[in-house]
Amino acid sequence: MKSEQLREMSSEQLQLTLNETTDRLFRLRIQAQTERLDAPSELRKQRRLIARIKTIQTERENQAPATEETTAE
């Protein structure tokens, strides 16, 4: 999933996607330990997707107080 698609999502959708991706990464890690993975690159993709989602969430959190400060002045 690309950053552009993630930025178009609402905060609730982002959180849901984060939860699903975290769960998928957990299952992939278990599978990697117990048996051979079909696509080992999936681990990296899931980790990067989690990082993208968290980055967007942080940007939104930092953006919200900035807009409140400008309206308060």
N, C-alpha and C positions, 0 to 999 in steps of 0.2 A: 504494500500500500504506500502510495506516495504522500509526501508532506502536504501537498495541495489538497488531496482528498481528506486528510486528517483535519486540516484547518477549517474545512467546510462543515465538519461535524459539530454538534452541540457538545457541551461539557459532559452531559449525561452519556451521550453516545461514545465519547472518548473514554470515559471511565469504564464503560461496559466493554469496549474493545481492549482496553488495558487488562481488565480482569481475564478476558478470554485468552489473550495472548500470553499472559503470565501462566495461566493454567496449561496452555499448549506447550510452553517452554518446559514446565515442570514435567509433563508427560514425556516429552522428547528426551529430557535428561535421564529419566528413569529407564526409558527404552535404550538409551545409549549405554547405560551400565549393564543392563540385563541381556541385551541382544544387539545385533548389528543394525545400524540405521540405514535406511534406504538412501537418504539424502542428508549427509552430515552437515551440509551447508544450511539446513533449516534451522539449526541451533543459532547460527550467526544472524540469520534473517530475523528470527523472533526477538533476539536481544536488541538488534538495531531498531526494530519496530517499537519495542518498549521504550527505548531511549527517545525516539521521535515523539511518541505520545507524551512522555513526561516533560520533554522540552516545551512542547506546545502548551501543556497545562501550566508550566512555570511562567511562560510568557504571558499567558492570560491573567494569572494571578498578579504578576508585576504590573501589568497594564491597568488593571482595575484600580489600584490605589493611586496611580498617577492621574487618572481621569477624575478621581474624587478630590484630589488636592487642587486641581485647576478649577473645579467648580466651587470649591469652598472659599477660594480667594476673592 
